[in-house]
Amino acid sequence: MKGSDFLATGTTFVFYGMTRASCKFHIGPLCVHIGARDGKFFFTTWQVR
């Protein structure tokens, strides 16, 4: 599985791996992560198989 990290600024889109253990909540089959990196908010979604 791959996680997609999208900065709120919309300037950066990076694919990287995360563990399901760090899920904040789920939307249907998606595992959603929310956090901050480099002082910017971002959200990460997992497509759970």
Backbone as JSON, one array per atom type, in Angstrom:
{
  "sequence": "MKGSDFLATGTTFVFYGMTRASCKFHIGPLCVHIGARDGKFFFTTWQVR",
  "N": [[0.84, -1.21, 0.0], [0.34, 2.32, -0.54], [0.81, 5.58, 0.85], [-0.6, 8.8, 0.46], [0.64, 11.98, 0.6], [-0.42, 15.19, 1.02], [0.27, 18.5, 1.0], [-1.3, 21.26, 2.6], [-0.95, 23.59, 1.28], [-0.96, 22.95, -1.31], [1.21, 22.84, -2.9], [2.93, 20.76, -2.85], [3.14, 17.31, -3.5], [3.48, 14.23, -2.3], [4.35, 10.81, -2.38], [4.44, 8.37, 0.09], [5.24, 5.85, 2.56], [3.09, 4.8, 5.23], [2.03, 3.55, 8.43], [-0.87, 1.64, 9.26], [-1.44, 1.81, 11.88], [-1.2, 4.39, 12.66], [-3.48, 5.66, 11.97], [-5.98, 8.18, 12.03], [-8.72, 8.36, 11.66], [-11.37, 6.64, 9.87], [-12.68, 6.71, 6.55], [-15.04, 5.17, 4.97], [-13.45, 2.79, 2.98], [-11.06, 4.04, 3.31], [-8.15, 4.99, 5.1], [-7.41, 7.56, 7.22], [-4.96, 10.01, 7.83], [-3.86, 12.69, 9.85], [-1.78, 15.44, 10.32], [1.22, 17.37, 10.93], [3.84, 18.88, 9.09], [6.98, 20.31, 8.74], [5.94, 22.68, 9.7], [3.6, 22.97, 8.33], [0.21, 22.07, 7.75], [-1.0, 18.84, 6.93], [-2.75, 16.2, 5.18], [-3.22, 12.69, 5.11], [-4.12, 9.91, 3.2], [-5.03, 6.5, 3.24], [-5.59, 3.81, 1.08], [-7.3, 1.18, 2.04], [-6.74, -2.22, 1.77]],
  "CA": [[0.0, 0.0, 0.0], [1.05, 3.59, -0.51], [0.09, 6.7, 1.43], [-0.36, 10.02, -0.3], [0.76, 13.12, 1.5], [-0.71, 16.41, 0.26], [0.35, 19.68, 1.85], [-2.47, 22.14, 2.47], [-0.63, 24.68, 0.36], [-1.19, 22.46, -2.65], [2.44, 22.99, -3.67], [3.73, 19.54, -2.8], [2.39, 16.06, -3.45], [4.51, 13.22, -2.12], [3.92, 9.48, -1.97], [5.34, 7.73, 1.04], [4.56, 4.82, 3.32], [2.74, 4.99, 6.63], [1.41, 2.36, 8.98], [-2.28, 1.8, 9.6], [-1.52, 2.06, 13.31], [-1.22, 5.83, 12.9], [-4.74, 6.19, 11.45], [-6.76, 9.02, 12.92], [-10.09, 7.88, 11.5], [-11.61, 6.0, 8.58], [-13.82, 7.13, 5.71], [-15.25, 4.0, 4.13], [-12.26, 1.95, 2.91], [-9.86, 4.86, 3.43], [-7.59, 5.28, 6.41], [-7.0, 8.97, 7.11], [-3.97, 10.51, 8.79], [-3.76, 14.15, 9.86], [-0.65, 15.85, 11.14], [1.89, 18.57, 10.45], [5.23, 18.66, 8.7], [7.64, 21.56, 8.37], [5.1, 23.8, 10.08], [2.4, 23.04, 7.5], [-0.73, 20.99, 7.97], [-1.21, 17.97, 5.79], [-3.56, 15.04, 5.48], [-2.77, 11.53, 4.39], [-5.15, 8.88, 3.11], [-4.65, 5.15, 2.83], [-6.65, 2.95, 0.55], [-7.12, -0.07, 2.77], [-7.14, -3.41, 1.01]],
  "C": [[0.88, 1.25, 0.0], [0.17, 4.66, 0.14], [0.38, 7.93, 0.6], [-0.4, 11.21, 0.65], [0.6, 14.4, 0.7], [-0.68, 17.59, 1.21], [-0.82, 20.61, 1.57], [-2.22, 23.28, 1.5], [-0.87, 24.27, -1.08], [0.07, 22.51, -3.51], [3.24, 21.71, -3.73], [2.84, 18.31, -2.71], [3.41, 14.93, -3.42], [3.91, 11.88, -1.73], [4.93, 8.91, -1.0], [4.55, 6.75, 1.88], [4.25, 5.23, 4.74], [2.09, 3.71, 7.12], [-0.04, 2.64, 9.34], [-2.44, 2.16, 11.07], [-1.63, 3.55, 13.61], [-2.49, 6.49, 12.35], [-5.42, 7.07, 12.49], [-8.23, 8.6, 12.86], [-10.24, 7.26, 10.12], [-12.79, 6.64, 7.87], [-14.03, 5.99, 4.72], [-14.0, 3.13, 4.16], [-10.96, 2.72, 3.1], [-9.45, 5.08, 4.88], [-6.99, 6.67, 6.33], [-6.05, 9.36, 8.23], [-3.97, 12.03, 8.71], [-2.61, 14.55, 10.77], [-0.04, 17.13, 10.58], [3.33, 18.24, 10.11], [5.81, 19.98, 8.24], [6.75, 22.77, 8.65], [3.85, 23.93, 9.25], [1.5, 21.85, 7.8], [-0.82, 20.12, 6.71], [-2.17, 16.86, 6.18], [-3.07, 13.89, 4.62], [-3.88, 10.49, 4.36], [-4.54, 7.57, 2.66], [-5.84, 4.5, 2.17], [-6.41, 1.58, 1.15], [-7.61, -1.25, 1.94], [-7.67, -4.47, 1.95]]
}
